[in-house]
Amino acid sequence: MYAILGRNTVRTVARLLKDRGLDDAQVQVVDSGEGPQALEEASRVPADILLLDVKTGPGLGPAVLRYRLKRQKVRVILLAPGSKPGDGEVASIVQAGVYDIVTDLSELEEVLDGEPAGLEAAAKWLDPGLAPDEPKEKERIKVIEKRVAVSQRPVLIAVAGTASGVGTTAVACALAGFLARCKHRTVLVEAGEPSLEIITGLDIGKEPLPWVPNLDVCRNSTPRDLVRARKHSYVVADLGMRSYNELIQMDADLIIVILPQIHRISRAVEWLKEGAKLGNIGEIQYVIPGNEKIGSKTMEMWGAICLKMVEERYADIDGYMFLMPLGEVTKWPPGYGKGDAELDKACSHILADVMPDMPERKRKFSFNVISKLVGKY
């Protein structure tokens, strides 16, 4: 249990936690406006349940989304005593996917013992006129659900390499192209080694230029500038080679790291070891670009390596590994136009956490369950 509370709620909640035998729960008491920073700190601490006081805002909506992307299995319960539908701060948090809303602290214990709430229970905070229990409102609830996974600001996706030349640009282009084909206004930002001018044939500068429908391109060493501009739904940053520490400091909503083919394996192993020493690297997606024959062989190789790492000392490494079937790229962005079914499927799995209405992703590869696959290696 982890709690971020204001001074008006801390006594009541602390008493409840003590009565439930949760004296060791981590409670952080903060003043108004300090909640977003407290959430950033909380994202580094494992927890099953997070209690969040709405009075520690404003600005909690985007901060909650970042927290949920980093700690996807944590149940977040919002404490909003006295709040009523129409409250903008509560609505922004519901848009980030938090549906357990407690307006009377005397009901908190019942909420803790119950099942997590669904969108139907929280829909009234997005639109006070909604009546989720009435069949005629189901269509309106569905419309709201489509935007729950996307915050009110652009989503930042960082694509980095464990070594130079491992395919960050190809992967970033494929993901940006997929988002554009899904009708999301997207900007692809070159923040590493220059290559987009050759690929696009455009004179690329700091201002976004249209490349294909719904997809702009630009060059900027600080991709968060494009987030602050709020002109796009998604910002995909091609970072090139970055250290683990540099990558984490990006504070991206989704971090994607490219694992190379066999002949460049040693540097990537050192990169993983660096991340494991500095902290849990389980919030990162790992992508292996290449055709199915080469990529599958490389994935098996990485499985054997990660198994050895887990057995030795890196048991806290946990993440997803995906194969992106790029093959030989002959058109840019990869798969754009008529599209490529296998590439689209890979992109949808990789981006499932930051896209609305994506089907639940099936874990393809997990470092912490690799021992179950040992027979394959």
GIUR-V427770 format. One record per pair of residues at least 12 apart in sequence whose ideal C-beta (glycine too) atoms are under 10 Angstrom apart, sorted by the first residue. I is the first residue (numbers start at 1). J is the second residue. If there is no record, write none. Layout:
I J
I J
//
This chain:
1 17
1 20
1 22
1 24
1 25
1 26
1 27
1 47
1 48
1 49
1 50
1 51
1 112
2 25
2 26
2 27
2 28
2 38
2 41
2 42
2 43
2 45
2 46
2 47
2 48
2 49
2 50
2 51
2 52
2 71
2 74
2 76
3 17
3 22
3 25
3 26
3 27
3 28
3 29
3 38
3 42
3 47
3 49
3 50
3 51
3 52
3 53
3 77
3 79
4 26
4 27
4 28
4 29
4 30
4 34
4 35
4 36
4 37
4 38
4 39
4 41
4 42
4 50
4 51
4 52
4 53
4 56
4 60
4 67
4 79
5 27
5 28
5 29
5 30
5 35
5 38
5 51
5 52
5 53
5 55
5 56
5 79
6 29
6 30
6 31
6 32
6 34
6 35
6 53
6 54
6 55
6 56
6 57
6 79
6 81
7 29
7 30
7 31
7 32
7 53
7 55
7 56
8 53
8 55
8 81
8 105
9 29
9 51
9 53
9 54
9 55
9 56
9 79
9 80
9 81
9 102
9 105
9 108
10 27
10 28
10 29
10 30
10 53
12 79
12 81
12 105
12 106
12 108
13 25
13 27
13 51
13 53
13 79
13 105
13 108
14 27
14 29
15 105
16 51
16 105
16 106
16 108
16 109
16 112
17 51
17 108
17 109
17 112
19 109
20 109
20 112
20 113
22 49
22 112
25 47
25 49
25 51
26 42
26 45
26 47
26 50
27 51
28 41
28 42
28 45
28 53
28 56
29 53
29 56
30 53
30 55
30 56
31 55
31 56
32 53
32 55
32 56
32 57
32 58
33 55
33 56
33 57
33 58
33 59
33 60
34 56
34 57
35 52
35 53
35 54
35 55
35 56
35 57
35 58
35 59
35 60
35 63
35 64
35 89
36 56
36 57
36 58
36 59
36 60
36 61
36 62
36 63
36 64
36 66
36 67
37 56
37 59
37 63
38 52
38 53
38 56
38 60
38 63
38 67
39 52
39 56
39 59
39 60
39 62
39 63
39 64
39 65
39 66
39 67
39 68
39 70
39 71
39 76
40 63
40 66
40 67
40 70
40 251
42 63
42 67
42 70
42 71
42 74
43 63
43 66
43 67
43 68
43 69
43 70
43 71
43 74
43 251
43 283
44 70
44 71
44 279
44 280
45 71
45 74
46 71
46 73
46 74
46 280
46 316
47 71
47 73
47 74
47 75
47 76
48 71
48 73
48 74
48 75
49 74
49 75
49 76
49 77
49 100
49 112
49 116
50 64
50 67
50 68
50 71
50 74
50 75
50 76
50 77
50 78
50 98
51 75
51 76
51 77
51 78
51 79
51 100
51 102
51 108
51 111
51 112
52 64
52 67
52 76
52 77
52 78
52 79
52 80
52 93
52 98
52 100
53 78
53 79
53 80
53 81
54 78
54 79
54 80
54 81
54 82
54 83
54 87
54 89
54 90
54 93
54 101
54 102
54 103
55 79
55 80
55 81
55 82
55 83
55 89
56 79
57 88
57 89
57 90
57 92
57 93
58 88
58 89
58 92
59 89
59 92
60 78
60 89
60 90
60 92
60 93
60 96
60 98
61 88
61 89
61 90
61 91
61 92
61 93
61 94
61 95
61 96
61 98
61 151
61 152
61 153
62 92
62 93
62 95
62 96
62 151
62 152
62 153
62 155
62 227
62 253
63 92
63 93
63 96
63 151
64 76
64 78
64 92
64 93
64 94
64 95
64 96
64 97
64 98
64 151
65 92
65 93
65 95
65 96
65 97
65 98
65 148
65 149
65 150
65 151
65 152
65 153
65 155
65 253
65 354
66 96
66 151
66 155
66 156
66 251
66 252
66 253
67 96
67 98
68 96
68 97
68 98
68 149
68 253
68 353
69 96
69 97
69 149
69 151
69 155
69 252
69 253
69 254
69 255
69 283
69 353
69 354
70 251
70 253
70 254
70 255
70 280
70 282
70 283
71 282
71 283
72 97
72 283
72 353
75 98
75 99
75 100
75 111
75 112
75 115
75 116
75 117
76 93
76 96
76 97
76 98
76 99
76 100
76 116
77 98
77 99
77 100
77 101
77 102
77 108
77 111
77 112
77 116
77 117
78 90
78 93
78 94
78 96
78 98
78 99
78 100
78 101
78 102
78 103
78 122
78 125
79 100
79 101
79 102
79 103
79 104
79 105
79 108
79 111
80 93
80 101
80 102
80 103
80 104
80 105
80 125
81 102
81 103
81 104
81 105
81 106
81 107
81 108
82 103
82 104
82 105
83 101
83 102
83 103
83 125
84 103
84 124
84 125
84 128
85 101
85 103
85 122
85 123
85 124
85 125
85 126
85 127
85 128
85 129
85 130
86 124
86 125
86 126
86 127
86 128
87 101
87 103
87 125
87 128
88 125
89 125
90 103
90 122
90 124
90 125
90 126
91 122
91 124
91 125
91 126
91 127
91 128
91 152
92 125
92 126
92 151
92 152
93 122
93 125
94 119
94 121
94 122
94 123
94 124
94 125
94 126
94 144
94 148
95 122
95 125
95 126
95 144
95 147
95 148
95 149
95 150
95 151
95 152
96 148
96 149
96 150
96 151
96 152
97 119
97 122
97 145
97 148
97 149
97 151
98 116
98 117
98 122
98 125
98 148
99 116
99 117
99 118
99 119
99 120
99 121
99 122
99 123
99 125
99 148
100 112
100 114
100 115
100 116
100 117
100 118
100 121
100 122
101 117
101 121
101 122
101 124
101 125
102 117
118 132
118 141
118 145
119 132
119 141
119 142
119 144
119 145
119 148
120 132
120 133
120 137
120 138
120 141
120 145
121 133
122 144
122 148
123 137
123 140
123 141
123 144
123 145
123 148
125 144
126 140
126 141
126 143
126 144
126 145
126 147
126 148
127 140
127 141
127 143
127 144
130 144
132 144
142 357
145 356
145 357
146 356
146 357
147 356
147 357
148 356
148 357
149 352
149 353
149 354
149 355
149 356
149 357
149 358
150 184
150 233
150 234
150 253
150 354
150 355
150 356
151 233
151 253
151 354
152 230
153 227
153 228
153 229
153 230
153 233
153 235
153 253
154 184
154 185
154 186
154 187
154 223
154 224
154 226
154 227
154 228
154 229
154 230
154 231
154 232
154 233
154 234
154 235
154 253
155 179
155 184
155 186
155 227
155 232
155 233
155 234
155 235
155 236
155 252
155 253
155 254
155 351
155 353
155 354
155 355
156 189
156 223
156 224
156 226
156 227
156 234
156 235
156 236
156 237
156 250
156 251
156 252
156 253
156 254
156 255
156 354
157 172
157 175
157 176
157 179
157 186
157 188
157 189
157 223
157 234
157 235
157 236
157 237
157 238
157 252
157 253
157 254
157 255
157 256
157 285
157 350
157 351
157 354
158 172
158 189
158 191
158 223
158 235
158 236
158 237
158 238
158 239
158 242
158 247
158 248
158 250
158 251
158 252
158 253
158 254
158 255
158 256
158 257
158 284
159 171
159 172
159 173
159 174
159 175
159 176
159 188
159 189
159 191
159 192
159 236
159 237
159 238
159 239
159 240
159 242
159 247
159 252
159 254
159 255
159 256
159 257
159 258
159 285
159 287
159 350
160 172
160 191
160 192
160 237
160 238
160 239
160 240
160 241
160 242
160 243
160 244
160 246
160 247
160 250
160 252
160 255
160 256
160 257
160 258
160 271
160 284
161 192
161 193
161 238
161 239
161 240
161 241
161 242
161 247
161 256
161 257
161 258
161 259
161 260
161 264
161 267
161 268
161 271
162 241
162 242
162 243
162 244
162 247
162 257
162 258
162 259
162 260
162 264
162 265
162 267
162 268
162 269
162 270
162 271
162 272
162 274
162 275
162 286
163 240
163 241
163 258
163 259
163 260
163 264
163 265
163 266
163 267
163 268
163 270
163 271
164 192
164 193
164 240
164 241
164 260
164 264
164 267
165 193
165 240
165 241
165 258
165 260
165 264
166 240
166 241
166 257
166 258
166 259
166 260
166 261
166 264
166 267
166 268
166 287
166 288
166 289
167 258
167 259
167 260
167 261
167 287
167 288
167 289
167 290
167 324
167 326
167 329
168 192
168 193
168 195
168 237
168 238
168 239
168 240
168 241
168 242
168 256
168 257
168 258
168 287
168 289
169 188
169 190
169 192
169 193
169 194
169 195
169 196
169 198
169 199
169 238
169 240
169 258
169 329
169 332
170 195
170 199
170 238
170 258
170 289
170 290
170 324
170 326
170 329
170 332
170 333
170 334
171 236
171 238
171 256
171 257
171 258
171 287
171 288
171 289
171 322
171 324
171 326
171 334
171 346
171 347
171 350
172 188
172 189
172 190
172 191
172 192
172 196
172 236
172 237
172 238
172 239
172 240
172 256
172 258
172 333
173 188
173 195
173 196
173 199
173 200
173 211
173 215
173 217
173 236
173 238
173 326
173 329
173 332
173 333
173 334
173 335
173 336
174 236
174 287
174 289
174 324
174 325
174 326
174 329
174 332
174 333
174 334
174 335
174 336
174 340
174 343
174 344
174 346
174 347
174 350
175 188
175 234
175 236
175 238
175 254
175 256
175 287
175 324
175 333
175 334
175 343
175 346
175 347
175 350
175 351
176 188
176 189
176 211
176 212
176 214
176 215
176 216
176 217
176 234
176 235
176 236
176 237
176 238
176 333
176 334
176 336
176 347
177 211
177 212
177 214
177 215
177 236
177 331
177 332
177 333
177 334
177 335
177 336
177 337
177 339
177 340
177 343
177 344
177 347
178 215
178 236
178 333
178 334
178 335
178 336
178 339
178 340
178 343
178 344
178 346
178 347
178 348
178 350
178 351
178 355
179 214
179 215
179 232
179 233
179 234
179 236
179 333
179 347
179 351
179 354
179 355
180 211
180 212
180 213
180 214
180 215
180 216
180 234
180 236
180 333
180 336
181 212
181 213
181 214
181 215
181 333
181 335
181 336
181 337
181 338
181 339
181 344
181 347
182 214
182 233
182 234
182 344
182 347
182 348
182 351
182 355
182 356
182 357
182 358
183 213
183 214
183 233
184 214
184 215
184 232
184 233
184 234
184 351
184 355
184 356
185 213
185 214
185 215
185 216
185 231
185 232
185 233
185 234
186 208
186 211
186 212
186 214
186 215
186 216
186 217
186 232
186 233
186 234
186 235
186 236
186 333
187 208
187 209
187 210
187 211
187 214
187 215
187 216
187 217
187 218
187 220
187 223
187 226
187 227
187 229
187 231
187 232
187 233
187 234
187 235
187 236
187 237
188 200
188 204
188 208
188 211
188 215
188 216
188 217
188 218
188 219
188 223
188 226
188 232
188 234
188 235
188 236
188 237
188 238
188 333
189 204
189 206
189 208
189 216
189 217
189 218
189 219
189 220
189 221
189 222
189 223
189 224
189 225
189 226
189 227
189 232
189 235
189 236
189 237
189 238
189 239
190 204
190 217
190 218
190 219
190 220
190 221
190 223
190 237
190 238
190 239
190 240
191 218
191 219
191 220
191 221
191 222
191 223
191 237
191 238
191 239
191 240
191 242
191 250
192 219
192 221
192 237
192 238
192 239
192 240
192 241
192 242
193 238
193 239
193 240
193 241
194 219
194 240
195 238
195 240
196 209
196 211
196 217
196 218
196 219
196 238
196 332
197 217
197 219
198 332
199 211
199 217
199 329
199 332
199 333
200 212
200 215
200 217
200 332
200 333
201 332
202 217
202 218
204 217
204 218
204 219
204 220
205 217
205 218
205 219
205 220
206 218
206 219
206 220
206 221
206 222
206 225
206 226
207 219
207 220
208 220
208 226
208 229
208 231
208 232
208 235
211 332
211 333
211 336
212 332
212 333
212 336
212 337
213 336
214 232
214 233
214 234
215 232
215 234
215 236
215 333
215 336
216 231
216 232
216 235
217 236
217 238
217 333
218 235
219 238
220 235
220 237
221 237
221 239
222 237
222 250
223 235
223 236
223 237
223 238
223 239
223 250
223 252
224 237
224 250
224 251
224 252
227 251
227 252
227 253
233 355
234 253
234 254
234 351
234 354
234 355
235 252
235 253
236 252
236 254
236 256
236 351
237 250
237 252
237 256
239 252
239 255
239 256
239 257
241 258
241 267
241 271
242 255
242 257
242 271
243 271
243 274
243 275
243 278
244 257
244 271
244 272
244 273
244 274
244 275
244 276
244 277
244 278
244 279
244 281
244 284
245 274
245 275
245 278
245 279
247 271
247 275
247 281
247 284
248 275
248 278
248 279
248 281
248 283
248 284
252 283
252 284
252 354
253 353
253 354
254 283
254 284
254 285
254 350
254 351
254 352
254 353
254 354
254 355
255 281
255 283
255 284
255 285
255 286
255 319
256 284
256 285
256 286
256 287
256 320
256 322
256 324
256 350
256 351
257 271
257 272
257 275
257 281
257 284
257 285
257 286
257 287
257 319
257 321
258 286
258 287
258 288
258 289
258 324
259 271
259 272
259 286
259 287
259 288
259 289
259 298
259 299
259 301
259 302
259 305
259 306
259 321
259 322
260 288
260 289
260 290
260 298
260 302
261 288
261 289
261 290
261 294
261 295
261 297
261 298
261 301
262 294
262 297
262 298
262 301
262 302
265 298
265 301
265 302
265 305
268 286
268 302
268 305
269 302
269 305
269 306
269 308
269 309
272 284
272 286
272 302
272 305
272 306
272 309
272 314
272 317
272 319
272 367
273 309
273 313
273 314
273 317
275 314
275 317
275 319
276 309
276 313
276 314
276 315
276 316
276 317
276 367
277 313
277 314
279 316
280 316
280 317
280 318
280 319
281 314
281 316
281 317
281 318
281 319
281 367
282 316
282 317
282 318
282 319
282 320
282 366
282 367
282 368
283 318
283 319
283 320
284 317
284 318
284 319
284 320
285 319
285 320
285 321
285 322
285 349
285 350
285 351
285 352
285 353
286 299
286 302
286 306
286 319
286 320
286 321
286 322
286 350
286 365
286 367
287 320
287 321
287 322
287 323
287 324
287 326
287 346
287 350
288 301
288 302
288 321
288 322
288 323
288 324
288 325
288 326
288 365
289 322
289 323
289 324
289 325
289 326
289 327
289 329
289 334
289 346
290 323
290 324
290 325
290 326
290 327
290 328
291 323
291 324
291 325
291 326
291 327
291 328
291 342
292 323
292 325
292 327
292 342
293 325
293 327
294 323
294 325
294 327
295 322
295 323
295 324
295 325
295 326
295 327
295 346
296 323
296 325
298 323
299 321
299 322
299 323
299 364
299 365
300 373
300 376
300 377
301 377
302 321
302 365
302 367
302 370
302 377
303 321
303 365
303 367
303 370
303 373
303 374
303 376
303 377
304 370
304 373
304 374
304 376
304 377
305 370
305 377
306 319
306 321
306 365
306 366
306 367
306 368
306 370
306 373
306 377
307 367
307 370
307 371
307 373
307 374
307 377
308 370
308 377
309 367
309 370
310 367
310 368
310 369
310 370
310 371
311 370
311 371
311 374
314 367
315 367
315 368
316 367
316 368
317 366
317 367
317 368
317 370
318 366
318 367
318 368
318 369
319 363
319 365
319 366
319 367
319 368
320 349
320 350
320 352
320 353
320 361
320 363
320 364
320 365
320 366
320 367
321 363
321 364
321 365
321 366
321 367
321 370
322 346
322 347
322 349
322 350
322 361
322 364
322 365
323 342
323 346
323 349
323 364
323 365
324 342
324 343
324 346
324 347
324 349
324 350
325 340
325 341
325 342
325 343
325 345
325 346
326 340
326 342
326 343
326 346
327 340
327 342
327 343
334 347
335 347
346 364
348 361
349 361
349 362
349 363
349 364
//
